[in-house]
Amino acid sequence: MQHPLDQHPDALCADLLAQTGDNSLLREACAQASAVWDGDPTRPRGARAALVLCEMKADPDTLLAATLGDPRLRASFNEGELAAHYGSLVAHMVAELHRLNTFSESQAAFENPQQAENMRRLLLAMVSDVRVILIKLAYRLERLRALPLVDNPNLRQIVARETLDIFAPIAHRLGLGQLKWELEDLAFRHVEPETYKRIASLLDEKRVEREEYMRTVRDQLDRALRSEGIAAKVYGRPKHLYSIFEKMRRKKLDFAQLFDVRALRVQVDNISDCYAALSVVHNLWQPIHSEYDDYIAHPKPNGYQSLHTAVHAFEGKTLEVQIRTAAMHDQAELGVAAHWRYKAGSQARGDSFEDDLERLRLALEEGEGGALNVRSIYVFTPKGHVIELPQGATPLDLAYSLHTELGHQCKGAKVNGRLVPLNTPLKNTDRVELMRAPQGTPNREWADAKSGYLVSKGARAKVRAWFKQRERDSAREEGHAHWDKTVRRLGLSREQRELLLQKLKLKSEAAVWEALGEGQLSHATFLDAARATLALTQEQGNTPSDTQSLPRRLAAASIPRSLSLEGLQAEPARCCNPMPGDAIVGFITRGQGLRLHRRDCHNLANLRRTQPERLIDVEWPYLQGMAVRAELLILGEDRAEFLSDISHVLSMFKARVNAIDSTRDRRTEQVHMRLKLELPSLDNLQPLIDKLAALSGLDEVRRV
């Protein structure tokens, strides 16, 4: 029942009291609201909101709070006085209603659906009794009914858009089907005025003929039901313009393709009569089988029950018929089971928020109140965006929820315009402004749950990940430095480095740096692999078949394979200084005998190219116990025991040092030492080299 917007307060109160049994407290509340009536019909009135709630069978406390929530009483509102006279529950509900009103008409539209959803959840989380939301919805309905009287078109758009985004979906979730549809239709008129007029005109087109048609089919069905002894109430189902618009848009249908433009609703006494009535409908008209749904045997997820069918009725026109009991009707239109989940889709299932909301819907059906089991808070950014955060969240939690880098660089925050520490717990509706330092970095303490800086586990994980990455980068730099130092010491070429990677079974040099820095590859293992790679390539380089071209190998094959030096005039070449036991090649000089070169002598390459005919393979005569001379190159780390350790090994093999030359590289902190020594026997040379190479801190020992 709607009442004139400018109805006199006395008449309005009389209507309200007539529907509530002349409650004395409600009479006093109505008198208070009447005393402040200012004659402005564009502002909702408490008694009118209470009348809306009467139609929804609201309890007395809710009606009292709605009446006393009249915005004109806000100036004289005193929660203590209200609590003393009307009870603390009513006073608290009025206080929360006034608080909700501060968030009305805040935005004309939201940037994305999640923003609108967060705002809906914020409003629901702000109240300690869900009946306050019920009152707010009644006030919003009154606001929309008076909206055509508002002169400001921009304000009309804001109120209507906010209704579609926020309040109609809340009514939908609370199971208030009739209220939801009226909110949507009234808002639709202002948000899409041209579309609204077009659909309304389509519905009104040949309205007299359509109404005559509906009377005909209604009478046909009524007679058929009575002839079967079924007591039923048959009436036309209301047409909701916004619902038609949404269905046309969602299913991309033309107006003529909608089955429910012509619709009847059949209300019977019990479930068995529902199926009996369905049989009558299908016998009377031809059913459209694809449009049949049994929501009694298989209720919708929210408990909605009814039989839906569509038929080709009189003159072959499509007609939708809904069949239900009176209890099902009350539940669907005014109570808990309005089809919110069906419309919202399967995404809502499994949501603890929605499960908790369902508990409140059940409480409303019983005329009781209740609050959400709040697990989240909702705060505003400076631009008005609503952000959902866990209970106890801090400004730092907000920063990390918006962007990881913003969290890392966050250095301060303002809450409602005041500077606060970063570990300050936030509350619902707080407006939070974050301050960042472009070069800022997180604090390790943030990752500690006990410090109170971060409630979100995900945010703490981001802080830990930042420090872990930083440690990884640092370790990689250390590994890189060790790689460079070793490669320079051993003089590894690009090909040798690639062989080293294969030996280590790593894909890249960067992988080696990381493995060295993080300790996955020990320095000793790496050095051994590098030395082994160097030795392998040197051996391969000493093999004539690897270093000589085919013509040179053929030329070498034309001279004797070997010639003993015994009895021959031969001297070691100064360029490579071979010694007995080395693999050597003789170069036949003019009048000076043979000059002996080691096979790996760099001068041999030129001789093989220019005078290959003068080269001959020769062998040393073996003389037991023959003393030999050698020159060694020793590379190692600079340390106090360097020289004493080498001296100790030399004494073990009775080596006599003839000359020593030592330098230190300040850049690499490496000692380069050249030793000219004499050994009692050739058999001692290789064991001496092996023993020196085994000393700690020596990177390389080789003959020069």
Stockholm file with secondary structure:
# STOCKHOLM 1.0

chainA/1-704         MQHPLDQHPDALCADLLAQTGDNSLLREACAQASAVWDGDPTRPRGARAALVLCEMKADPDTLLAATLGDPRLRASFNEGELAAHYGSLVAHMVAELHRLNTFSESQAAFENPQQAENMRRLLLAMVSDVRVILIKLAYRLERLRALPLVDNPNLRQIVARETLDIFAPIAHRLGLGQLKWELEDLAFRHVEPETYKRIASLLDEKRVEREEYMRTVRDQLDRALRSEGIAAKVYGRPKHLYSIFEKMRRKKLDFAQLFDVRALRVQVDNISDCYAALSVVHNLWQPIHSEYDDYIAHPKPNGYQSLHTAVHAFEGKTLEVQIRTAAMHDQAELGVAAHWRYKAGSQARGDSFEDDLERLRLALEEGEGGALNVRSIYVFTPKGHVIELPQGATPLDLAYSLHTELGHQCKGAKVNGRLVPLNTPLKNTDRVELMRAPQGTPNREWADAKSGYLVSKGARAKVRAWFKQRERDSAREEGHAHWDKTVRRLGLSREQRELLLQKLKLKSEAAVWEALGEGQLSHATFLDAARATLALTQEQGNTPSDTQSLPRRLAAASIPRSLSLEGLQAEPARCCNPMPGDAIVGFITRGQGLRLHRRDCHNLANLRRTQPERLIDVEWPYLQGMAVRAELLILGEDRAEFLSDISHVLSMFKARVNAIDSTRDRRTEQVHMRLKLELPSLDNLQPLIDKLAALSGLDEVRRV
#=GR chainA/1-704 SS CCCCTTCCHHHHHHHHHHHHTCCHHHHHHHHHHHHTCCSCTTSCCHHHHHHHHHHTTCCHHHHHHHHHTCGGGGGGCCHHHHHHHHCHHHHHHHHHHHHHHTTTTCCSCCSSHHHHHHHHHHHHHTCSSTHHHHHHHHHHHHHHHTGGGCCCHHHHHHHHHHIIIIIHHHHHHTTCHHHHHHHHHHHHHHHSHHHHHHHHHHHHTTHHHHHHHHHHHHHHHHHHHHHTTCCEEEEECCCCHHHHHHHHHHHTCCGGGCGGGSEEEEEESSHHHHHHHHHHHHHHSEECGGGCEETTTSCCTTCCCCEEEEEECGGGCEEEEEEEEHHHHHHHHHSTTSSHHHHHCGGGTTCHHHHHHHHHHHHHHTTCCCCCCCCEEEEECTTCCEEEEETTCCHHHHHHHHCHHHHHHEEEEEETTEEECTTCCCCTTCBEEEEECTTCCCCGGGGCGGGSSCCCHHHHHHHHHHHHHHHHHHHHHHHHHHHHHHHHHHTCCHHHHHHHHHHHTCSSHHHHHHHHHTTSSCHHHHHHHHHHHHHHHHHHHHCHHHHSCHHHHHHHHTSCSCCBCTTSCEEECTTTCCCTTSCEEEEECSSSCEEEEETTCHHHHHHHHHCGGGEEEEBCCCCTTCCEEEEEEEEEECCTTHHHHHHHHHHHTTCEEEEEEEEEETTTTEEEEEEEEEESCGGGHHHHHHHHHTSTTEEEEEEC
#=GC SS_cons         CCCCTTCCHHHHHHHHHHHHTCCHHHHHHHHHHHHTCCSCTTSCCHHHHHHHHHHTTCCHHHHHHHHHTCGGGGGGCCHHHHHHHHCHHHHHHHHHHHHHHTTTTCCSCCSSHHHHHHHHHHHHHTCSSTHHHHHHHHHHHHHHHTGGGCCCHHHHHHHHHHIIIIIHHHHHHTTCHHHHHHHHHHHHHHHSHHHHHHHHHHHHTTHHHHHHHHHHHHHHHHHHHHHTTCCEEEEECCCCHHHHHHHHHHHTCCGGGCGGGSEEEEEESSHHHHHHHHHHHHHHSEECGGGCEETTTSCCTTCCCCEEEEEECGGGCEEEEEEEEHHHHHHHHHSTTSSHHHHHCGGGTTCHHHHHHHHHHHHHHTTCCCCCCCCEEEEECTTCCEEEEETTCCHHHHHHHHCHHHHHHEEEEEETTEEECTTCCCCTTCBEEEEECTTCCCCGGGGCGGGSSCCCHHHHHHHHHHHHHHHHHHHHHHHHHHHHHHHHHHTCCHHHHHHHHHHHTCSSHHHHHHHHHTTSSCHHHHHHHHHHHHHHHHHHHHCHHHHSCHHHHHHHHTSCSCCBCTTSCEEECTTTCCCTTSCEEEEECSSSCEEEEETTCHHHHHHHHHCGGGEEEEBCCCCTTCCEEEEEEEEEECCTTHHHHHHHHHHHTTCEEEEEEEEEETTTTEEEEEEEEEESCGGGHHHHHHHHHTSTTEEEEEEC
//
